[in-house]
Amino acid sequence: MAWALAVAFGTLTLLFPALWNGFALVFFDTGGYIDRVVEMSLYPGRSVFYGFFLWLASLGWWSFWGPIACKSILCLWVIHLILRCHDLPSGPMSTALACAGLSLATGISWYTSQLMPDILVAVAVLALWLLFSSWTLLGRWERCGLMATTLLALVSHNSCLALAIGLLLVMALLKIVMLRLNRNVSLRLWSPAAVVAAGLLLIPAGNWAVSGKLTYSSGGEAFLFARLVQAGIAQQWLAENCPVANVKLCAMKEKIPKTSDEFLWSRTSPFQALGDWTGREARKELGFLVEETVKEYPGWVLWSSLEATVDQFLMLETGDGLDNYQDYTRKVFSRLSPQIAEDFNAADQQRRGITQRLFDRLNRVHLPIAYGSLLGLVLVAVAGIRHRRYEMAALAGYVLVALWGNAFICGALSSPFDRYQSRLVWLATLVVGMAVAAWWPRRRRDGATPLLTPYSAAQS
């Protein structure tokens, strides 16, 4: 009964924005994920796997409370496991209060309440760490559940797969360091490696089953070129080199917008004239332009990538894109069923009840806590090493690397937006809170098992 009440309370706190809205929150891309299943087709940046998750969790488009409830429960479960494996209070009340505290102090609930895969990225970061560092502390079904959850996250968006590959390299380095220091710790690299390998195989296989194309994703050239547009590098190359044979953008160089968003999504953008996302000629031309631009301005491209990474790392506001009119997604829901369309259109978000003013007020709380948590991560890592609290120092360093890796993948390889980083920054708040609880003098129990224990001790 205690756990039932805790799960119910914790899930409700994680779903509060959706409950207040009267419907699951949607983003620009939500309709694109649904269309992948309806049309059985591929589209850049819209995973068909996540589309199938929405279909299954909503019981065939019957109720969109299902997907956000599933993601909220997964989030609560992984928070419970990370607390338990660090020998912190992880019972019903502690887990529920942790979820409630994070919902008040961070933007986590605005991601668990969305019909988007963003929250799964953060869940995957924690799940990979548990599989790597706490294998011996987990039960059989917990291990299987974590691997399945991580795999769902990896196939839901390519940015999550790229981040997981980077984190796998970090884990391998940490294991090598521990072996060199002759510390026989129970770190299991094979389990996260197996999940990442499964993701690498499953994505092209699933795309081939749907479309007959053995591919990870199309449109990477467009995202890279759009980032160069936002930095002003693409415009400079065109101004200095045009006219160039077979480069249609030369004739439209004066019409190229200044931001990546406008270049990719505006109806008046030259990108539409090239053939949009579906045009082979567009992909070929943009790929050529990216290659030539990098060759001509390698230093500028590198510096702009570093700037974009830092900008992305510090862009942490809650609510990015949730206050806008979701025109495309509105059309998609209208095609699913009359009842779904009616419920969707009656929600506050579609009636302009969710505004930027609301998020400005929330960010007065969320932003200071987010920046303080980032600083806290550094302090936890340094203090942990200094005082030989290696289990918490390792976790803090791991989350810090994940945040920087996410900033590079989303900022330097695409373009910086608050949504990309704020979906993860609650991990920093969680880890700092865990460190405070773990190092509180009265908290330490006799005989507690630290996270990075020798393998033999963990086995016994």
C-alpha positions as a Python dict, from the first residue, in 0.01 Angstrom:
ca = {
    (1, 'M'): (0, 0, 0),
    (2, 'A'): (286, 237, 84),
    (3, 'W'): (449, 180, -254),
    (4, 'A'): (118, 214, -439),
    (5, 'L'): (57, 551, -274),
    (6, 'A'): (418, 659, -336),
    (7, 'V'): (408, 567, -705),
    (8, 'A'): (72, 740, -744),
    (9, 'F'): (189, 1057, -567),
    (10, 'G'): (527, 1067, -741),
    (11, 'T'): (372, 1007, -1084),
    (12, 'L'): (111, 1278, -1027),
    (13, 'T'): (381, 1530, -939),
    (14, 'L'): (570, 1441, -1257),
    (15, 'L'): (246, 1476, -1457),
    (16, 'F'): (125, 1797, -1294),
    (17, 'P'): (174, 2021, -1604),
    (18, 'A'): (-30, 1778, -1816),
    (19, 'L'): (-300, 1751, -1550),
    (20, 'W'): (-318, 2129, -1530),
    (21, 'N'): (-325, 2151, -1910),
    (22, 'G'): (-599, 1890, -1942),
    (23, 'F'): (-404, 1693, -2203),
    (24, 'A'): (-49, 1574, -2264),
    (25, 'L'): (180, 1858, -2371),
    (26, 'V'): (286, 1864, -2735),
    (27, 'F'): (579, 2014, -2924),
    (28, 'F'): (635, 2098, -3291),
    (29, 'D'): (776, 1749, -3355),
    (30, 'T'): (499, 1549, -3183),
    (31, 'G'): (285, 1524, -3494),
    (32, 'G'): (583, 1405, -3695),
    (33, 'Y'): (635, 1107, -3463),
    (34, 'I'): (268, 1011, -3490),
    (35, 'D'): (275, 1040, -3869),
    (36, 'R'): (564, 795, -3892),
    (37, 'V'): (328, 518, -3778),
    (38, 'V'): (19, 646, -3958),
    (39, 'E'): (205, 681, -4289),
    (40, 'M'): (465, 408, -4227),
    (41, 'S'): (739, 634, -4358),
    (42, 'L'): (1067, 792, -4247),
    (43, 'Y'): (1136, 1159, -4185),
    (44, 'P'): (1453, 1333, -4058),
    (45, 'G'): (1467, 1354, -3680),
    (46, 'R'): (1138, 1166, -3627),
    (47, 'S'): (1202, 814, -3502),
    (48, 'V'): (955, 552, -3618),
    (49, 'F'): (1037, 357, -3299),
    (50, 'Y'): (917, 641, -3077),
    (51, 'G'): (609, 668, -3297),
    (52, 'F'): (533, 302, -3227),
    (53, 'F'): (590, 363, -2855),
    (54, 'L'): (326, 639, -2866),
    (55, 'W'): (90, 407, -3053),
    (56, 'L'): (135, 118, -2810),
    (57, 'A'): (127, 325, -2491),
    (58, 'S'): (-181, 514, -2609),
    (59, 'L'): (-352, 182, -2689),
    (60, 'G'): (-379, 257, -3058),
    (61, 'W'): (-432, 635, -3026),
    (62, 'W'): (-708, 580, -2768),
    (63, 'S'): (-560, 791, -2484),
    (64, 'F'): (-242, 999, -2483),
    (65, 'W'): (-225, 985, -2105),
    (66, 'G'): (-69, 641, -2149),
    (67, 'P'): (268, 749, -2299),
    (68, 'I'): (333, 1024, -2046),
    (69, 'A'): (225, 801, -1755),
    (70, 'C'): (467, 529, -1875),
    (71, 'K'): (756, 775, -1902),
    (72, 'S'): (679, 925, -1559),
    (73, 'I'): (677, 582, -1394),
    (74, 'L'): (1005, 490, -1567),
    (75, 'C'): (1157, 814, -1442),
    (76, 'L'): (1037, 749, -1085),
    (77, 'W'): (1172, 393, -1098),
    (78, 'V'): (1519, 495, -1217),
    (79, 'I'): (1536, 767, -948),
    (80, 'H'): (1448, 502, -689),
    (81, 'L'): (1721, 270, -816),
    (82, 'I'): (1992, 537, -822),
    (83, 'L'): (1906, 630, -463),
    (84, 'R'): (1904, 268, -348),
    (85, 'C'): (2230, 174, -518),
    (86, 'H'): (2401, 470, -348),
    (87, 'D'): (2277, 350, -10),
    (88, 'L'): (2047, 649, 31),
    (89, 'P'): (1689, 650, 160),
    (90, 'S'): (1493, 498, -127),
    (91, 'G'): (1173, 376, 28),
    (92, 'P'): (824, 485, -76),
    (93, 'M'): (829, 822, 100),
    (94, 'S'): (1188, 908, -2),
    (95, 'T'): (1126, 823, -368),
    (96, 'A'): (800, 1017, -381),
    (97, 'L'): (956, 1320, -211),
    (98, 'A'): (1254, 1311, -448),
    (99, 'C'): (1017, 1324, -746),
    (100, 'A'): (811, 1601, -589),
    (101, 'G'): (1123, 1803, -502),
    (102, 'L'): (1262, 1771, -855),
    (103, 'S'): (923, 1869, -1001),
    (104, 'L'): (921, 2187, -793),
    (105, 'A'): (1287, 2282, -834),
    (106, 'T'): (1351, 2182, -1197),
    (107, 'G'): (1173, 2144, -1531),
    (108, 'I'): (1157, 1763, -1516),
    (109, 'S'): (776, 1749, -1504),
    (110, 'W'): (749, 1959, -1820),
    (111, 'Y'): (936, 1682, -2002),
    (112, 'T'): (763, 1381, -1845),
    (113, 'S'): (434, 1550, -1943),
    (114, 'Q'): (533, 1593, -2309),
    (115, 'L'): (464, 1359, -2599),
    (116, 'M'): (833, 1381, -2686),
    (117, 'P'): (1131, 1148, -2622),
    (118, 'D'): (1334, 1416, -2438),
    (119, 'I'): (1291, 1277, -2085),
    (120, 'L'): (1412, 935, -2207),
    (121, 'V'): (1757, 1086, -2274),
    (122, 'A'): (1801, 1170, -1904),
    (123, 'V'): (1659, 833, -1800),
    (124, 'A'): (1908, 659, -2032),
    (125, 'V'): (2200, 848, -1875),
    (126, 'L'): (2109, 716, -1530),
    (127, 'A'): (2022, 368, -1658),
    (128, 'L'): (2358, 329, -1835),
    (129, 'W'): (2537, 429, -1516),
    (130, 'L'): (2343, 176, -1309),
    (131, 'L'): (2418, -102, -1557),
    (132, 'F'): (2786, -9, -1552),
    (133, 'S'): (2845, 53, -1183),
    (134, 'S'): (2572, -132, -992),
    (135, 'W'): (2519, -459, -1177),
    (136, 'T'): (2577, -668, -864),
    (137, 'L'): (2332, -456, -663),
    (138, 'L'): (2047, -503, -909),
    (139, 'G'): (1801, -789, -940),
    (140, 'R'): (1754, -985, -1261),
    (141, 'W'): (1434, -809, -1361),
    (142, 'E'): (1582, -471, -1273),
    (143, 'R'): (1874, -537, -1507),
    (144, 'C'): (1641, -644, -1788),
    (145, 'G'): (1416, -343, -1726),
    (146, 'L'): (1706, -99, -1735),
    (147, 'M'): (1841, -249, -2057),
    (148, 'A'): (1498, -234, -2223),
    (149, 'T'): (1441, 125, -2106),
    (150, 'T'): (1782, 233, -2234),
    (151, 'L'): (1723, 65, -2568),
    (152, 'L'): (1390, 248, -2604),
    (153, 'A'): (1568, 578, -2541),
    (154, 'L'): (1848, 502, -2789),
    (155, 'V'): (1613, 416, -3075),
    (156, 'S'): (1384, 712, -3001),
    (157, 'H'): (1634, 975, -3116),
    (158, 'N'): (1978, 963, -3276),
    (159, 'S'): (2114, 1230, -3039),
    (160, 'C'): (2055, 989, -2749),
    (161, 'L'): (2241, 713, -2935),
    (162, 'A'): (2533, 947, -3004),
    (163, 'L'): (2545, 1050, -2638),
    (164, 'A'): (2537, 687, -2526),
    (165, 'I'): (2834, 603, -2750),
    (166, 'G'): (3031, 890, -2596),
    (167, 'L'): (2939, 782, -2243),
    (168, 'L'): (3042, 426, -2325),
    (169, 'L'): (3389, 555, -2413),
    (170, 'V'): (3400, 744, -2081),
    (171, 'M'): (3305, 425, -1895),
    (172, 'A'): (3578, 231, -2074),
    (173, 'L'): (3832, 498, -1975),
    (174, 'L'): (3713, 489, -1613),
    (175, 'K'): (3747, 111, -1605),
    (176, 'I'): (4101, 130, -1746),
    (177, 'V'): (4197, 391, -1484),
    (178, 'M'): (4060, 173, -1205),
    (179, 'L'): (4256, -126, -1332),
    (180, 'R'): (4575, 79, -1357),
    (181, 'L'): (4524, 194, -998),
    (182, 'N'): (4484, -172, -898),
    (183, 'R'): (4132, -106, -768),
    (184, 'N'): (3933, -424, -827),
    (185, 'V'): (3590, -262, -862),
    (186, 'S'): (3269, -415, -992),
    (187, 'L'): (3230, -214, -1311),
    (188, 'R'): (3048, -402, -1588),
    (189, 'L'): (3123, -248, -1926),
    (190, 'W'): (2967, -526, -2130),
    (191, 'S'): (2607, -454, -2027),
    (192, 'P'): (2590, -90, -2147),
    (193, 'A'): (2801, -189, -2449),
    (194, 'A'): (2548, -459, -2539),
    (195, 'V'): (2260, -209, -2523),
    (196, 'V'): (2444, 44, -2742),
    (197, 'A'): (2531, -231, -2993),
    (198, 'A'): (2165, -338, -3001),
    (199, 'G'): (2063, 22, -3071),
    (200, 'L'): (2315, 51, -3353),
    (201, 'L'): (2173, -261, -3515),
    (202, 'L'): (1805, -205, -3443),
    (203, 'I'): (1767, 147, -3586),
    (204, 'P'): (1869, 69, -3947),
    (205, 'A'): (1687, -265, -3932),
    (206, 'G'): (1365, -98, -3821),
    (207, 'N'): (1397, 177, -4079),
    (208, 'W'): (1451, -85, -4348),
    (209, 'A'): (1141, -276, -4235),
    (210, 'V'): (931, 40, -4261),
    (211, 'S'): (1070, 201, -4575),
    (212, 'G'): (1307, -43, -4742),
    (213, 'K'): (1598, 192, -4668),
    (214, 'L'): (1886, 65, -4457),
    (215, 'T'): (1969, 395, -4289),
    (216, 'Y'): (2001, 564, -3951),
    (217, 'S'): (1849, 896, -4049),
    (218, 'S'): (1841, 1136, -4339),
    (219, 'G'): (1881, 1509, -4315),
    (220, 'G'): (2208, 1530, -4124),
    (221, 'E'): (2354, 1754, -4393),
    (222, 'A'): (2068, 2000, -4350),
    (223, 'F'): (2115, 2026, -3973),
    (224, 'L'): (2490, 2080, -4012),
    (225, 'F'): (2447, 2343, -4284),
    (226, 'A'): (2178, 2520, -4079),
    (227, 'R'): (2423, 2546, -3790),
    (228, 'L'): (2676, 2705, -4026),
    (229, 'V'): (2402, 2944, -4141),
    (230, 'Q'): (2336, 3051, -3782),
    (231, 'A'): (2708, 3113, -3731),
    (232, 'G'): (2724, 3320, -4053),
    (233, 'I'): (2988, 3091, -4204),
    (234, 'A'): (2769, 2953, -4482),
    (235, 'Q'): (2673, 3301, -4601),
    (236, 'Q'): (3039, 3404, -4607),
    (237, 'W'): (3138, 3105, -4820),
    (238, 'L'): (2861, 3170, -5069),
    (239, 'A'): (2950, 3540, -5089),
    (240, 'E'): (3317, 3463, -5163),
    (241, 'N'): (3276, 3164, -5396),
    (242, 'C'): (2954, 3203, -5595),
    (243, 'P'): (2875, 3135, -5869),
    (244, 'V'): (2960, 2764, -5839),
    (245, 'A'): (2845, 2498, -6086),
    (246, 'N'): (2544, 2295, -5969),
    (247, 'V'): (2503, 2502, -5649),
    (248, 'K'): (2150, 2641, -5663),
    (249, 'L'): (2188, 2835, -5338),
    (250, 'C'): (2418, 3079, -5515),
    (251, 'A'): (2115, 3225, -5691),
    (252, 'M'): (1932, 3254, -5356),
    (253, 'K'): (2219, 3358, -5129),
    (254, 'E'): (2060, 3695, -5051),
    (255, 'K'): (1746, 3520, -4927),
    (256, 'I'): (1919, 3291, -4677),
    (257, 'P'): (1785, 3372, -4325),
    (258, 'K'): (2007, 3436, -4026),
    (259, 'T'): (1892, 3153, -3798),
    (260, 'S'): (1896, 2777, -3838),
    (261, 'D'): (1529, 2750, -3743),
    (262, 'E'): (1422, 2986, -4020),
    (263, 'F'): (1644, 2810, -4274),
    (264, 'L'): (1504, 2465, -4194),
    (265, 'W'): (1138, 2538, -4124),
    (266, 'S'): (1034, 2869, -4279),
    (267, 'R'): (808, 2830, -4582),
    (268, 'T'): (998, 3109, -4760),
    (269, 'S'): (1344, 2961, -4694),
    (270, 'P'): (1566, 2868, -4992),
    (271, 'F'): (1577, 2521, -4837),
    (272, 'Q'): (1219, 2470, -4957),
    (273, 'A'): (1320, 2565, -5311),
    (274, 'L'): (1599, 2305, -5303),
    (275, 'G'): (1350, 2028, -5235),
    (276, 'D'): (1316, 2038, -4856),
    (277, 'W'): (1397, 1723, -4656),
    (278, 'T'): (1283, 1480, -4921),
    (279, 'G'): (1495, 1611, -5209),
    (280, 'R'): (1805, 1411, -5297),
    (281, 'E'): (1954, 1712, -5475),
    (282, 'A'): (1913, 1921, -5161),
    (283, 'R'): (2099, 1666, -4948),
    (284, 'K'): (2374, 1637, -5207),
    (285, 'E'): (2420, 2014, -5241),
    (286, 'L'): (2413, 2083, -4867),
    (287, 'G'): (2658, 1801, -4803),
    (288, 'F'): (2892, 1949, -5063),
    (289, 'L'): (2861, 2298, -4909),
    (290, 'V'): (2931, 2170, -4557),
    (291, 'E'): (3243, 1989, -4678),
    (292, 'E'): (3374, 2289, -4872),
    (293, 'T'): (3298, 2534, -4591),
    (294, 'V'): (3487, 2322, -4336),
    (295, 'K'): (3785, 2297, -4575),
    (296, 'E'): (3798, 2673, -4633),
    (297, 'Y'): (3732, 2793, -4276),
    (298, 'P'): (3845, 2510, -4043),
    (299, 'G'): (3944, 2744, -3761),
    (300, 'W'): (3623, 2943, -3782),
    (301, 'V'): (3410, 2627, -3789),
    (302, 'L'): (3596, 2483, -3489),
    (303, 'W'): (3567, 2806, -3290),
    (304, 'S'): (3197, 2842, -3371),
    (305, 'S'): (3145, 2479, -3263),
    (306, 'L'): (3305, 2552, -2927),
    (307, 'E'): (3094, 2865, -2889),
    (308, 'A'): (2778, 2671, -2976),
    (309, 'T'): (2870, 2399, -2724),
    (310, 'V'): (2921, 2651, -2443),
    (311, 'D'): (2602, 2836, -2539),
    (312, 'Q'): (2408, 2510, -2535),
    (313, 'F'): (2555, 2410, -2199),
    (314, 'L'): (2426, 2732, -2043),
    (315, 'M'): (2084, 2741, -2212),
    (316, 'L'): (1863, 2591, -1941),
    (317, 'E'): (1526, 2765, -1949),
    (318, 'T'): (1211, 2559, -1904),
    (319, 'G'): (929, 2583, -2159),
    (320, 'D'): (1112, 2617, -2489),
    (321, 'G'): (853, 2602, -2770),
    (322, 'L'): (558, 2500, -2552),
    (323, 'D'): (378, 2835, -2574),
    (324, 'N'): (352, 2840, -2953),
    (325, 'Y'): (60, 2749, -3177),
    (326, 'Q'): (110, 2385, -3271),
    (327, 'D'): (-40, 2405, -3618),
    (328, 'Y'): (99, 2084, -3772),
    (329, 'T'): (35, 1871, -3462),
    (330, 'R'): (-320, 2011, -3446),
    (331, 'K'): (-383, 1878, -3800),
    (332, 'V'): (-237, 1539, -3710),
    (333, 'F'): (-463, 1498, -3404),
    (334, 'S'): (-766, 1603, -3608),
    (335, 'R'): (-703, 1303, -3834),
    (336, 'L'): (-676, 1046, -3553),
    (337, 'S'): (-1029, 1055, -3412),
    (338, 'P'): (-1300, 1312, -3332),
    (339, 'Q'): (-1272, 1248, -2956),
    (340, 'I'): (-894, 1286, -2948),
    (341, 'A'): (-917, 1604, -3154),
    (342, 'E'): (-1183, 1744, -2921),
    (343, 'D'): (-979, 1670, -2606),
    (344, 'F'): (-665, 1808, -2767),
    (345, 'N'): (-827, 2134, -2880),
    (346, 'A'): (-989, 2185, -2538),
    (347, 'A'): (-653, 2181, -2356),
    (348, 'D'): (-503, 2504, -2221),
    (349, 'Q'): (-198, 2475, -2448),
    (350, 'Q'): (-415, 2487, -2760),
    (351, 'R'): (-625, 2770, -2620),
    (352, 'R'): (-314, 2982, -2551),
    (353, 'G'): (-339, 2923, -2177),
    (354, 'I'): (30, 2831, -2153),
    (355, 'T'): (229, 3148, -2216),
    (356, 'Q'): (587, 3270, -2200),
    (357, 'R'): (491, 3475, -1895),
    (358, 'L'): (424, 3151, -1707),
    (359, 'F'): (768, 3016, -1797),
    (360, 'D'): (934, 3346, -1707),
    (361, 'R'): (798, 3302, -1355),
    (362, 'L'): (902, 2938, -1336),
    (363, 'N'): (1252, 3017, -1458),
    (364, 'R'): (1303, 3259, -1173),
    (365, 'V'): (1324, 2941, -964),
    (366, 'H'): (1451, 2687, -1216),
    (367, 'L'): (1744, 2884, -1358),
    (368, 'P'): (1923, 2969, -1028),
    (369, 'I'): (1881, 2609, -913),
    (370, 'A'): (2009, 2477, -1246),
    (371, 'Y'): (2321, 2696, -1249),
    (372, 'G'): (2381, 2623, -881),
    (373, 'S'): (2352, 2252, -952),
    (374, 'L'): (2611, 2271, -1230),
    (375, 'L'): (2853, 2440, -991),
    (376, 'G'): (2756, 2186, -727),
    (377, 'L'): (2850, 1899, -959),
    (378, 'V'): (3204, 2031, -984),
    (379, 'L'): (3225, 2075, -607),
    (380, 'V'): (3091, 1724, -545),
    (381, 'A'): (3345, 1572, -786),
    (382, 'V'): (3638, 1763, -631),
    (383, 'A'): (3530, 1708, -270),
    (384, 'G'): (3459, 1342, -340),
    (385, 'I'): (3810, 1282, -472),
    (386, 'R'): (3968, 1485, -194),
    (387, 'H'): (3782, 1301, 83),
    (388, 'R'): (3790, 962, -96),
    (389, 'R'): (3416, 951, -153),
    (390, 'Y'): (3482, 802, -493),
    (391, 'E'): (3134, 664, -553),
    (392, 'M'): (2972, 1008, -550),
    (393, 'A'): (3265, 1178, -722),
    (394, 'A'): (3241, 929, -1008),
    (395, 'L'): (2867, 987, -1049),
    (396, 'A'): (2907, 1366, -1043),
    (397, 'G'): (3187, 1351, -1301),
    (398, 'Y'): (2982, 1115, -1519),
    (399, 'V'): (2677, 1344, -1519),
    (400, 'L'): (2897, 1647, -1590),
    (401, 'V'): (3047, 1468, -1892),
    (402, 'A'): (2696, 1372, -2008),
    (403, 'L'): (2586, 1736, -1990),
    (404, 'W'): (2888, 1856, -2189),
    (405, 'G'): (2846, 1572, -2439),
    (406, 'N'): (2482, 1660, -2490),
    (407, 'A'): (2577, 2026, -2534),
    (408, 'F'): (2827, 1936, -2807),
    (409, 'I'): (2594, 1697, -2992),
    (410, 'C'): (2296, 1934, -2989),
    (411, 'G'): (2479, 2267, -3001),
    (412, 'A'): (2775, 2210, -3231),
    (413, 'L'): (2620, 1949, -3462),
    (414, 'S'): (2279, 2112, -3477),
    (415, 'S'): (2195, 2448, -3314),
    (416, 'P'): (2158, 2550, -2947),
    (417, 'F'): (1809, 2556, -2796),
    (418, 'D'): (1706, 2561, -2430),
    (419, 'R'): (1503, 2242, -2465),
    (420, 'Y'): (1806, 2029, -2546),
    (421, 'Q'): (1992, 2107, -2224),
    (422, 'S'): (1709, 2172, -1978),
    (423, 'R'): (1582, 1817, -2043),
    (424, 'L'): (1900, 1689, -1873),
    (425, 'V'): (1999, 1949, -1615),
    (426, 'W'): (1770, 1805, -1348),
    (427, 'L'): (2024, 1520, -1324),
    (428, 'A'): (2272, 1769, -1177),
    (429, 'T'): (2018, 1877, -914),
    (430, 'L'): (1949, 1513, -828),
    (431, 'V'): (2318, 1424, -787),
    (432, 'V'): (2395, 1730, -575),
    (433, 'G'): (2099, 1646, -353),
    (434, 'M'): (2222, 1288, -325),
    (435, 'A'): (2570, 1408, -225),
    (436, 'V'): (2429, 1630, 48),
    (437, 'A'): (2223, 1339, 182),
    (438, 'A'): (2512, 1090, 156),
    (439, 'W'): (2765, 1312, 329),
    (440, 'W'): (2540, 1436, 604),
    (441, 'P'): (2717, 1317, 923),
    (442, 'R'): (2410, 1152, 1067),
    (443, 'R'): (2324, 972, 744),
    (444, 'R'): (2611, 726, 721),
    (445, 'R'): (2521, 380, 843),
    (446, 'D'): (2763, 126, 977),
    (447, 'G'): (2840, -137, 718),
    (448, 'A'): (2698, 62, 424),
    (449, 'T'): (2809, -61, 84),
    (450, 'P'): (2948, 220, -132),
    (451, 'L'): (2885, 221, -504),
    (452, 'L'): (3237, 152, -628),
    (453, 'T'): (3304, -142, -400),
    (454, 'P'): (3558, -414, -467),
    (455, 'Y'): (3400, -691, -673),
    (456, 'S'): (3456, -957, -409),
    (457, 'A'): (3286, -744, -144),
    (458, 'A'): (2989, -675, -367),
    (459, 'Q'): (2955, -1046, -443),
    (460, 'S'): (2961, -1140, -76),
}
